[in-house]
Amino acid sequence: QVQLVESGGGLVQPGGSLRLSCLASGFTFSSYTMSWYRQAPGKERELVAAILSVGGITNYAASVKGRFTISRDNAKNTMYLQMNSLKPEDTAVYYCNAVRTNYWGKGTLVTVSS
């Protein structure tokens, strides 16, 4: 059974940091490009960042480039999103996804507010 479980969300002040994790099981994690998406209230889900299965090649949305870092540990079947210099507009539910599949986690809520 495929599972993607996000964790690490919470309430943080503007300018703060959070690290999200996505633990995968039930499929060969190391073979898949993985991505983080987010969905803010009243908005469509958008791609935040993606990372290839090997080689560490990454891609970021313009809105988070320079502030967020995506990484993965294939030995631990885990993907991460380090989020720094958080802004109120980063408030959203963050989801992990195995690219080109319908494998999605249930999401973790990030709230940036003073």
Secondary structure, DSSP 8 states (H G I E B T S, - for coil): --EEEEE--EEE-TT--EEEEEEEESS-GGGS-EEEEEE-TTS--EEEEEE-SSTT-EEE-TTTTTTEEEEEEGGGTEEEEEE-S--GGG-EEEEEEETTS--B---EEEEE--
